C-alpha cells in the first residue's frame, strides 16, 4: 500500500506540523529521516530572513507590506517543510512498517514481509513513493533523490504507486538518519505470528 497526498493534503501536513511545533507538542517517536534536507533548508530560511530585511530597506514604502507578507509566507513554508519531515518519522510496530517522506506520502508494508534493512548509497530521480528505473522489483520512498537504506521484503509486497502503476516490491529504498536506529526498531518489534 502507498499513500500520496493531494496538494490540499500536503498543505494540511505542512501547516499541522508547523502548528505542532509552535504549540510544543512532543515529537512523534520513530526512526527519523531526511536530515540532509533539514540541514539544507534551515540555513536557507535564515538567509532568506536576512535578505528580506535588506531588500525591504531598498523597496518604496508602499511595496513593503506586500513584500513582508510574501517573505513571511516563504519563511513559514520553509519552516513547515522542516517540521513536516521532522514530525513524521518512519513507524515500526508488530503489524506494519510505514516508511514516510514527511509530506509527499508514505509506503506501508506488512511487518511480516520485512526481513532486514541494509546500508546502500543510491540516487533515484524523483520524490515521494516511486518505482526505481532499471530495477523492476524495487520502489524508492524519500523526500529527495538520495537514499541510504534498503529494506528487504520476503515475500514481495504489491505496492500501488498511482500513475506509475503497481509494483511487486522485493526492495524498498528509503532514507534514514540512523540505520542502527531503524534496524533496532525492526529487531525490537518482531512481526505478529500469522
SEGU-322715 format. One line per 8 residues: number of its first residue (from 1); their letters; for each residue x, y, z of N, C-alpha, C, CB. Coordinates in Angstrom, 1 decimal. Last residue first. Glycine has a CB too. Layout:
! residues N
NUM	a	X/Y/Z/X/Y/Z/X/Y/Z/X/Y/Z  ...
! end
This chain:
! residues 194
194	xxxxxxxx	1.3/-15.4/12.1/0.1/-15.5/11.3/-0.9/-16.5/11.8/0.4/-15.8/9.9  2.6/-13.3/14.7/2.5/-14.6/14.0/1.2/-14.7/13.2/2.6/-15.8/15.0  3.9/-10.1/14.1/2.9/-10.9/14.8/2.8/-12.2/14.0/1.5/-10.2/14.9  7.4/-9.5/14.0/6.1/-9.5/13.4/5.2/-10.4/14.2/6.2/-10.0/11.9  9.2/-7.7/16.7/9.0/-8.9/15.7/7.6/-8.9/15.2/9.3/-10.2/16.4  10.6/-5.1/17.4/9.2/-5.4/17.2/9.1/-6.5/16.2/8.4/-4.1/16.7  13.3/-4.9/17.6/12.6/-4.8/18.8/11.1/-5.1/18.7/12.7/-3.4/19.4  14.2/-5.0/15.0/14.5/-6.1/15.9/13.6/-6.1/17.1/16.0/-6.1/16.3
186	xxxxxxxx	13.3/-2.5/14.0/12.8/-3.7/13.4/13.1/-5.0/14.3/13.5/-3.9/12.0  14.7/-0.8/15.7/13.3/-0.8/15.8/12.7/-2.1/15.1/12.7/0.5/15.1  17.3/-1.4/14.8/16.9/-1.7/16.2/15.4/-1.8/16.4/17.5/-0.7/17.2  17.2/-0.4/12.2/17.4/-1.8/12.4/17.0/-2.3/13.9/18.9/-2.2/12.2  16.9/2.3/12.9/15.8/1.6/12.1/16.0/0.1/12.3/15.9/2.0/10.6  19.3/2.8/14.3/18.0/3.0/14.9/16.9/2.3/14.2/17.7/4.5/15.0  21.3/2.2/12.3/21.2/1.4/13.5/19.8/1.6/14.3/22.3/1.7/14.4  20.7/4.2/10.4/20.4/2.9/10.1/20.3/2.0/11.3/21.4/2.3/9.1
178	xxxxxxxx	19.5/7.3/10.9/20.4/6.3/11.6/19.9/4.9/11.2/20.3/6.6/13.1  18.0/8.7/9.1/19.1/9.4/9.7/20.1/8.5/10.4/18.6/10.4/10.8  17.2/7.2/6.0/17.0/7.2/7.5/18.2/8.0/8.1/16.9/5.8/8.1  15.4/6.7/3.0/16.4/7.4/3.8/16.1/7.3/5.3/16.6/8.9/3.3  14.9/3.8/0.9/14.5/5.0/1.7/15.6/5.7/2.3/13.4/4.6/2.8  13.8/1.3/-1.2/14.9/2.2/-0.8/14.3/3.4/-0.1/15.7/2.6/-2.1  12.6/-1.9/-0.9/12.2/-0.5/-0.8/13.4/0.3/-0.3/10.9/-0.3/0.1  12.3/-4.9/-2.7/13.2/-4.0/-2.0/12.6/-2.6/-2.0/14.6/-3.9/-2.7
170	xxxxxxxx	10.3/-6.2/-3.9/11.2/-7.0/-3.0/12.1/-6.1/-2.2/11.9/-8.1/-3.9  7.2/-5.3/-5.0/8.4/-4.8/-4.5/9.1/-5.9/-3.6/8.3/-3.5/-3.7  5.4/-5.1/-7.7/5.7/-6.2/-6.7/7.1/-6.0/-6.1/5.5/-7.6/-7.3  3.6/-2.2/-8.4/5.0/-2.8/-8.4/5.0/-3.9/-7.3/6.1/-1.7/-8.1  1.4/-0.5/-10.5/1.6/-1.5/-9.4/3.0/-2.0/-9.6/0.6/-2.6/-9.5  1.8/3.0/-11.5/1.3/1.6/-11.6/1.6/0.8/-10.4/1.8/1.0/-12.8  2.2/5.7/-11.6/3.3/4.8/-12.0/2.9/3.3/-12.1/4.5/5.0/-11.1  -0.1/6.8/-10.6/0.1/6.9/-12.0/1.2/6.0/-12.5/0.4/8.3/-12.4
162	xxxxxxxx	0.1/4.7/-7.8/-0.7/5.7/-8.5/-0.5/5.7/-10.0/-0.5/7.1/-8.0  1.5/2.6/-6.9/2.2/3.9/-7.0/1.4/4.9/-7.8/3.6/3.7/-7.6  0.9/0.0/-4.8/0.2/0.9/-5.8/0.8/2.2/-5.8/-1.4/1.0/-5.5  2.7/-2.9/-4.3/2.5/-1.5/-3.9/1.9/-0.8/-5.1/3.8/-0.9/-3.6  3.0/-6.1/-3.0/2.4/-5.3/-4.1/2.1/-3.9/-3.6/1.1/-6.0/-4.7  5.9/-7.4/-1.8/4.7/-6.7/-1.5/4.2/-5.9/-2.7/4.8/-5.8/-0.2  7.6/-10.6/-1.7/7.4/-9.3/-2.2/6.0/-8.7/-1.9/7.6/-9.3/-3.8  7.8/-12.3/1.6/7.6/-12.3/0.1/7.4/-10.8/-0.4/6.3/-13.1/-0.3
154	xxxxxxxx	10.3/-10.2/1.9/10.1/-11.6/1.5/8.9/-12.1/2.2/11.4/-12.5/1.8  12.3/-7.3/1.4/11.0/-7.9/1.7/11.0/-9.3/1.2/9.9/-7.1/1.0  14.6/-4.9/2.8/14.4/-6.2/2.0/13.1/-6.9/2.4/15.6/-7.1/2.2  15.3/-1.7/2.4/14.5/-2.5/3.2/14.2/-3.7/2.3/13.2/-1.8/3.8  18.2/0.2/2.3/17.4/-0.8/1.5/16.7/-1.7/2.5/18.3/-1.6/0.5  19.2/3.5/2.7/18.7/2.3/3.3/18.0/1.5/2.3/17.9/2.6/4.6  19.7/6.0/1.5/20.8/5.3/2.2/20.4/4.0/2.9/21.4/6.2/3.2  19.3/8.2/-1.3/18.7/7.1/-0.5/19.9/6.4/0.2/17.9/6.1/-1.3
146	xxxxxxxx	18.4/11.2/-2.8/19.4/10.4/-2.1/18.8/9.4/-1.2/20.3/11.4/-1.4  16.2/12.7/-3.8/16.7/11.6/-4.6/17.8/10.7/-3.9/17.4/12.2/-5.9  13.8/13.2/-1.2/14.7/13.7/-2.2/15.3/12.5/-2.9/15.8/14.5/-1.6  12.0/11.9/0.4/11.6/13.3/0.0/12.6/13.9/-1.0/11.6/14.2/1.2  11.2/8.5/-0.6/12.0/9.5/0.1/11.6/10.9/-0.4/13.5/9.4/-0.1  11.2/5.5/-1.7/10.3/6.3/-0.9/11.1/7.3/-0.1/9.4/5.4/0.1  11.3/3.3/-4.5/12.0/4.3/-3.6/11.0/5.1/-2.9/12.9/5.2/-4.5  11.2/-0.1/-5.2/10.5/1.1/-5.0/11.3/2.0/-4.2/9.1/0.9/-4.4
138	xxxxxxxx	11.7/-3.0/-7.3/12.2/-2.0/-6.3/11.4/-0.7/-6.3/13.7/-1.7/-6.4  11.7/-4.8/-9.4/11.2/-5.2/-8.1/11.6/-4.3/-7.0/11.7/-6.6/-7.7  13.0/-3.6/-11.7/11.5/-3.8/-11.6/11.0/-4.2/-10.3/11.2/-4.9/-12.6  15.2/-1.4/-12.2/15.1/-2.4/-11.1/13.6/-2.7/-10.9/15.8/-2.0/-9.8  15.1/0.7/-14.0/16.0/-0.4/-14.2/16.0/-1.5/-13.2/17.4/0.2/-14.3  14.0/3.1/-11.6/14.3/2.8/-13.0/15.3/1.7/-13.1/14.7/4.0/-13.8  11.8/2.3/-9.1/13.2/2.5/-9.3/13.5/2.2/-10.8/14.1/1.7/-8.3  8.7/4.2/-8.6/9.5/3.0/-9.0/10.9/3.3/-9.2/8.9/2.4/-10.3
130	xxxxxxxx	8.0/6.0/-5.5/8.2/5.9/-7.0/8.9/4.7/-7.3/8.9/7.2/-7.5  6.9/8.3/-3.0/7.0/6.9/-3.4/7.0/6.8/-5.0/5.8/6.1/-2.9  9.0/11.3/-3.2/7.9/10.5/-2.8/8.0/9.1/-3.2/6.6/11.1/-3.3  10.7/12.3/-6.2/10.3/12.5/-4.8/9.1/11.7/-4.5/10.1/14.0/-4.5  13.5/11.8/-8.6/12.1/12.0/-8.2/11.9/12.2/-6.7/11.2/10.8/-8.6  16.0/9.3/-9.2/15.3/10.6/-9.5/13.9/10.6/-9.0/15.4/10.8/-11.0  17.9/7.9/-6.8/16.8/7.6/-7.6/16.0/8.9/-7.9/15.8/6.5/-7.0  20.9/6.8/-5.7/20.2/8.0/-6.1/19.1/7.6/-7.1/21.2/9.1/-6.8
122	xxxxxxxx	22.5/5.3/-2.9/21.7/5.2/-4.1/21.1/6.5/-4.4/20.6/4.1/-4.0  24.1/3.2/-0.9/24.3/4.6/-1.4/23.6/4.6/-2.8/25.8/5.0/-1.4  22.9/1.3/1.9/23.1/1.5/0.4/23.5/3.0/0.2/21.9/1.1/-0.4  22.6/-1.0/4.6/23.0/0.3/4.1/23.2/0.3/2.6/24.3/0.8/4.8  19.5/-2.7/5.2/20.9/-2.7/5.0/21.3/-1.3/4.4/21.4/-3.8/4.0  17.1/-4.5/7.0/17.4/-3.2/6.4/18.9/-3.2/6.3/16.9/-2.0/7.3  14.8/-7.4/6.6/16.0/-6.7/7.1/16.1/-5.3/6.5/17.3/-7.5/6.9  12.1/-8.3/6.1/13.2/-9.2/6.6/14.4/-8.4/7.2/13.7/-10.1/5.5
114	xxxxxxxx	8.8/-7.8/6.1/10.1/-7.0/6.2/11.1/-8.0/6.9/9.9/-5.7/7.0  6.4/-9.2/6.2/7.2/-9.3/5.0/8.6/-8.6/5.1/6.4/-8.6/3.8  5.3/-8.6/8.7/5.7/-10.0/8.4/6.5/-10.1/7.1/4.4/-10.8/8.3  4.5/-5.9/8.5/5.7/-6.2/9.2/6.2/-7.7/8.9/5.4/-6.1/10.7  3.5/-4.7/5.3/3.2/-5.6/6.4/4.5/-6.0/7.1/2.4/-6.9/5.9  4.1/-1.2/4.7/4.5/-2.6/4.4/4.0/-3.5/5.6/6.0/-2.8/4.2  3.4/1.7/3.2/3.0/0.9/4.3/3.3/-0.6/3.9/1.6/1.1/4.7  4.9/4.7/2.3/4.7/3.3/1.9/4.5/2.5/3.1/6.0/2.8/1.1
106	xxxxxxxx	3.7/8.1/1.8/4.4/7.0/2.5/4.1/5.7/1.9/4.0/7.0/4.0  3.9/11.6/1.0/3.3/10.3/1.0/4.1/9.3/1.8/3.0/9.8/-0.4  5.1/14.0/1.3/4.9/13.5/-0.1/4.3/12.1/-0.1/6.2/13.6/-0.9  5.8/14.7/3.9/4.6/15.3/3.3/4.3/14.9/1.9/4.8/16.8/3.3  7.4/12.4/5.0/7.0/13.7/5.7/5.8/14.3/5.1/8.2/14.7/5.6  7.8/10.0/3.9/8.6/11.1/3.4/8.3/12.4/4.1/8.2/11.3/1.9  8.0/6.9/5.7/7.4/8.2/5.4/8.4/9.1/4.7/6.9/8.8/6.6  7.1/3.6/6.0/8.2/4.5/5.5/7.7/5.8/5.0/9.1/3.7/4.4
98	xxxxxxxx	5.9/1.6/8.3/5.5/2.7/7.5/6.7/3.6/7.2/4.3/3.6/8.2  5.2/-1.7/8.9/6.3/-0.7/8.8/5.9/0.4/7.8/7.6/-1.4/8.4  2.9/-3.5/11.1/3.3/-2.8/9.8/4.6/-2.0/10.0/2.2/-1.9/9.3  2.6/-4.9/13.5/1.7/-5.2/12.3/2.2/-4.6/11.0/0.4/-4.6/12.6  4.3/-4.1/15.4/4.2/-5.5/15.2/3.4/-5.9/13.9/3.6/-6.2/16.4  5.9/-1.2/13.9/5.2/-1.9/15.0/5.0/-3.3/14.6/3.8/-1.2/15.3  7.5/1.7/13.0/7.6/0.3/13.1/6.8/-0.3/14.2/9.1/-0.1/13.2  7.7/4.5/11.0/7.0/3.9/12.1/7.1/2.4/11.9/5.5/4.3/12.1
90	xxxxxxxx	9.6/7.5/10.3/9.2/6.2/10.0/8.5/5.5/11.2/10.4/5.3/9.5  8.2/10.7/11.4/9.2/9.7/11.2/8.7/8.4/10.7/10.0/9.5/12.5  7.1/13.6/11.1/6.6/12.4/10.5/7.7/11.3/10.3/5.8/12.7/9.2  8.4/15.8/12.1/7.3/15.3/12.9/6.6/14.1/12.3/6.3/16.4/13.1  10.4/16.4/10.1/10.8/16.0/11.5/9.6/15.4/12.3/11.2/17.3/12.2  8.9/17.1/7.9/9.8/15.9/7.8/10.2/15.5/9.2/11.1/16.4/7.0  7.4/19.3/8.9/6.7/18.1/8.4/7.6/16.9/8.3/6.2/18.4/7.0  9.5/21.1/9.6/8.6/20.5/10.7/7.9/19.2/10.2/7.6/21.5/11.1
82	xxxxxxxx	10.5/21.7/7.1/11.4/21.1/8.1/10.5/20.4/9.2/12.3/22.1/8.8  8.2/22.9/6.0/8.8/21.8/5.4/9.7/21.0/6.4/9.7/22.2/4.2  7.8/25.1/7.8/6.8/24.0/7.7/7.3/22.7/7.0/5.6/24.5/6.9  10.0/26.6/7.1/9.9/26.0/8.5/8.9/24.9/8.5/9.6/27.1/9.5  9.2/27.3/4.5/10.5/26.6/4.7/10.5/25.9/6.1/11.7/27.5/4.7  6.8/28.6/5.0/6.8/27.4/4.1/8.1/26.6/4.4/6.7/27.8/2.6  7.7/30.8/6.5/6.8/29.8/7.1/6.8/28.5/6.3/5.4/30.3/7.3  9.1/32.1/4.5/9.8/31.6/5.7/9.0/30.6/6.4/10.1/32.8/6.7
74	xxxxxxxx	7.0/32.7/2.7/8.2/32.0/2.3/8.9/31.4/3.4/9.1/32.9/1.4  5.4/34.3/4.3/4.9/33.1/3.7/6.0/32.2/3.3/3.9/33.3/2.6  7.1/36.5/4.7/6.6/35.7/5.8/6.1/34.4/5.4/5.5/36.5/6.6  7.4/37.4/2.1/8.6/36.9/2.8/8.1/36.0/4.0/9.5/38.0/3.2  4.8/38.4/1.6/5.4/37.3/0.7/6.5/36.7/1.5/5.9/37.9/-0.6  4.6/40.4/3.6/3.7/39.2/3.6/4.2/38.1/2.8/2.3/39.7/3.1  6.7/42.1/2.7/6.8/41.5/4.1/5.8/40.2/4.1/6.4/42.5/5.2  5.6/42.9/0.3/6.9/42.2/0.3/7.0/41.4/1.7/8.1/43.1/0.1
66	xxxxxxxx	3.4/44.3/1.2/3.2/43.2/0.3/4.5/42.3/0.3/2.9/43.6/-1.2  4.7/46.4/2.7/3.8/45.4/3.3/3.6/44.2/2.5/2.4/46.1/3.6  6.4/47.7/0.7/7.0/47.0/1.8/5.9/46.0/2.5/7.5/47.9/2.9  5.4/49.4/-1.2/5.6/48.0/-1.6/6.0/47.1/-0.4/6.6/47.9/-2.7  5.5/52.0/-0.1/4.2/51.4/-0.5/4.3/49.9/-0.8/3.6/52.1/-1.7  8.2/52.5/0.3/7.4/52.2/1.4/6.0/51.6/1.1/7.1/53.5/2.2  10.3/50.8/-2.1/9.5/52.0/-1.8/8.5/51.6/-0.6/8.7/52.6/-3.0  13.1/48.9/-1.0/11.8/49.0/-1.6/11.1/50.3/-1.3/10.9/47.8/-1.3
58	xxxxxxxx	15.3/48.6/0.7/15.5/49.2/-0.7/14.2/49.5/-1.4/16.4/48.4/-1.5  14.5/47.3/2.9/15.0/48.6/3.1/15.2/49.3/1.8/16.3/48.6/3.9  13.9/44.8/1.8/12.8/45.7/2.2/13.2/47.1/2.4/12.2/45.1/3.5  16.4/43.7/1.4/15.6/44.1/0.3/14.5/45.0/0.6/15.0/42.8/-0.4  17.1/43.2/4.1/17.9/44.1/3.3/17.1/44.6/2.1/19.1/43.3/2.8  15.1/41.5/5.0/15.2/42.8/5.6/16.0/43.7/4.8/15.9/42.6/7.0  15.5/39.3/3.2/14.2/40.0/3.2/14.3/41.4/3.9/13.2/39.2/4.0  18.1/38.5/4.0/17.9/39.1/2.6/16.6/39.8/2.6/17.9/38.0/1.5
50	xxxxxxxx	17.4/37.3/6.5/18.4/38.4/6.4/18.2/39.2/5.1/19.8/37.9/6.5  15.6/35.3/5.7/15.2/36.4/6.7/16.1/37.6/6.5/15.2/35.8/8.1  17.2/33.7/4.0/16.0/34.5/3.5/15.6/35.6/4.4/14.9/33.5/3.2  18.9/32.6/5.9/19.5/33.5/4.9/18.3/34.4/4.3/20.2/32.8/3.8  17.1/30.9/7.2/17.8/32.0/8.0/18.4/33.1/7.0/19.0/31.4/8.8  16.4/29.3/5.1/15.4/30.1/5.7/16.1/31.2/6.5/14.6/29.2/6.7  18.9/28.1/4.6/18.3/28.9/3.5/17.2/29.8/4.1/17.7/27.9/2.4  19.4/26.7/7.0/20.2/27.8/6.6/19.6/28.7/5.5/21.6/27.3/6.2
42	xxxxxxxx	17.1/24.8/6.6/17.2/25.7/7.8/18.2/26.9/7.5/17.6/25.0/9.0  17.6/23.2/4.3/16.5/24.2/4.3/16.7/25.2/5.5/15.2/23.5/4.5  19.8/21.5/4.9/19.8/22.4/3.8/18.8/23.5/3.9/19.6/21.6/2.5  19.0/20.1/7.1/20.2/20.8/7.2/20.4/21.8/6.0/21.4/19.9/7.3  16.8/18.8/6.0/16.6/19.7/7.1/17.8/20.6/7.2/16.4/19.0/8.4  18.1/17.1/4.1/17.1/18.2/3.7/16.9/19.2/4.8/15.7/17.5/3.3  19.6/15.5/5.8/20.2/16.3/4.8/19.3/17.4/4.3/20.7/15.5/3.7  17.6/14.1/7.3/18.5/15.1/8.0/19.1/16.0/7.0/19.5/14.4/8.9
34	xxxxxxxx	15.7/12.1/6.5/15.9/13.4/5.8/16.6/14.4/6.5/14.5/13.9/5.3  14.2/10.6/9.5/14.8/10.6/8.1/15.0/12.0/7.6/13.8/9.8/7.2  14.0/8.7/12.5/14.0/9.9/11.8/14.6/9.7/10.4/14.7/11.0/12.5  12.1/6.2/14.0/13.3/6.5/13.3/13.2/7.7/12.4/13.8/5.2/12.4  10.0/7.5/16.7/10.2/6.7/15.5/11.6/7.1/14.8/9.1/6.8/14.5  7.5/9.6/18.3/8.7/8.7/18.3/8.8/7.9/17.0/8.6/7.7/19.5  6.9/13.0/17.7/6.4/11.6/17.5/7.6/10.7/17.5/5.6/11.5/16.1  7.5/15.5/20.2/7.7/14.9/18.9/7.2/13.4/18.9/9.2/14.9/18.5
26	xxxxxxxx	4.9/17.2/22.0/6.1/16.4/22.0/6.3/15.7/20.6/6.0/15.3/23.1  4.0/20.5/21.0/3.6/19.1/21.2/4.8/18.3/21.2/2.6/18.7/20.1  4.3/23.3/20.9/5.2/22.5/21.6/4.7/21.1/22.0/5.6/23.2/22.9  3.0/25.0/19.2/2.3/24.7/20.5/3.1/23.7/21.3/0.9/24.2/20.2  4.9/24.9/17.1/4.6/26.2/17.7/3.9/26.0/19.1/3.7/27.0/16.9  4.7/22.2/16.2/6.0/22.7/16.8/5.7/24.0/17.6/7.0/23.0/15.6  2.1/22.1/15.3/2.5/21.2/16.4/3.8/21.7/17.1/2.7/19.8/15.9  2.2/24.0/13.2/1.4/24.3/14.4/1.8/23.4/15.6/-0.1/24.1/14.1
18	xxxxxxxx	3.8/22.5/11.4/4.3/23.8/11.9/3.5/24.2/13.2/4.2/24.8/10.9  2.1/20.3/11.0/3.4/20.1/11.6/3.9/21.4/12.2/4.3/19.5/10.5  -0.1/21.7/9.8/-0.3/20.9/11.0/1.0/20.7/11.7/-1.0/19.6/10.8  1.1/22.6/7.4/0.6/23.6/8.4/0.4/22.9/9.8/-0.8/24.1/7.9  1.9/20.2/6.2/2.8/21.2/6.4/2.3/22.1/7.5/3.0/22.1/5.1  -0.6/18.8/6.0/0.6/18.2/6.8/1.6/19.3/7.1/1.3/17.1/5.9  -2.0/20.6/4.4/-2.5/20.3/5.7/-1.4/19.7/6.6/-3.7/19.3/5.6  -0.5/20.6/2.0/-0.6/21.8/2.8/-1.1/21.6/4.2/-1.6/22.8/2.1
10	xxxxxxxx	-1.0/17.9/1.3/0.4/18.3/1.6/0.3/19.6/2.4/1.1/18.6/0.3  -3.8/18.0/0.9/-3.2/17.1/2.0/-1.8/17.5/2.3/-3.2/15.7/1.5  -3.9/19.6/-1.3/-4.5/20.1/0.0/-4.0/19.3/1.1/-6.1/20.0/-0.1  -2.6/18.0/-3.1/-2.0/19.3/-2.8/-2.6/19.8/-1.5/-2.2/20.3/-3.9  -2.9/14.6/-1.7/-3.2/15.6/-2.7/-2.5/16.9/-2.3/-4.7/15.9/-2.8  -0.4/12.0/-0.8/-1.5/13.0/-0.6/-1.7/14.0/-1.7/-1.2/13.8/0.7  -0.2/8.8/-1.4/0.4/10.0/-1.9/-0.7/11.1/-1.7/0.9/9.9/-3.4  0.5/5.7/0.0/-0.4/6.9/0.1/0.3/8.1/-0.4/-1.0/7.1/1.5
2	xx	0.4/2.3/-0.7/1.1/3.5/-0.6/0.1/4.6/-0.5/2.0/3.8/-1.9  0.8/-1.2/0.0/0.0/0.0/0.0/0.9/1.2/0.0/-0.9/0.0/1.2
! end
